Amino acid sequence: MKGIDDPAKRKQLLDGAFGLQNGHLTGKNILLFDDLYVTLSAAWDIITNQGKAKNVYVLTITKTRSKR
């Protein structure tokens, strides 16, 4: 995903990548962490809408690399 600069293309690639049984996370607090926000955003959508989580916290940590 890091090699794809187009945000729309990233989103398109993630559509349908995650899934949950309805209500599987109902009422639970969830922490997601990844190095790309777009991945977390896609997972967050599934966890809140299908999983019915109480709260979803997101942490993104990455190191920027220069192209040499």
C-alpha positions in Angstrom: 0.0 0.0 0.0 2.9 2.4 0.7 3.9 2.2 -3.0 0.4 3.4 -4.1 0.3 7.2 -4.1 -3.3 7.6 -5.2 -5.7 7.6 -2.2 -8.6 6.6 -4.4 -6.7 3.5 -5.6 -5.8 2.6 -2.0 -9.4 2.8 -1.0 -10.5 0.7 -4.0 -8.0 -2.0 -3.1 -9.2 -2.2 0.5 -13.0 -2.4 -0.4 -14.1 -5.8 0.8 -10.7 -6.6 2.4 -12.2 -6.9 5.9 -15.2 -8.6 7.3 -16.9 -9.5 10.6 -19.9 -11.4 11.7 -22.6 -8.9 12.7 -22.5 -7.9 16.3 -19.4 -9.9 17.1 -17.8 -7.0 18.9 -20.9 -5.4 20.3 -20.1 -3.2 23.3 -16.4 -3.8 23.2 -13.6 -1.2 23.2 -11.2 -1.8 20.3 -7.6 -0.5 19.6 -6.4 -0.6 16.1 -2.8 0.3 15.1 -1.1 0.2 11.8 1.4 2.3 9.8 -1.1 3.5 7.2 -4.2 5.5 8.2 -6.1 4.3 5.1 -5.9 0.7 6.3 -7.1 1.7 9.7 -10.0 3.7 8.3 -11.2 0.7 6.3 -11.0 -1.6 9.3 -12.7 1.0 11.6 -15.6 1.2 9.2 -16.2 -2.6 9.4 -15.7 -2.7 13.2 -18.1 0.1 14.0 -20.8 -0.8 11.4 -20.7 -4.6 11.4 -19.0 -5.3 14.7 -21.1 -2.8 16.7 -18.1 -1.9 18.8 -18.6 0.6 21.7 -15.5 2.6 21.0 -12.7 2.3 18.4 -9.4 3.9 19.1 -6.9 4.3 16.2 -3.1 4.8 16.4 -0.9 5.3 13.4 2.8 5.2 13.7 5.2 5.4 10.7 8.7 6.4 9.8 9.0 8.6 6.7 11.6 7.3 4.3 13.2 9.5 1.7 13.5 8.3 -1.8 17.2 8.0 -2.6 
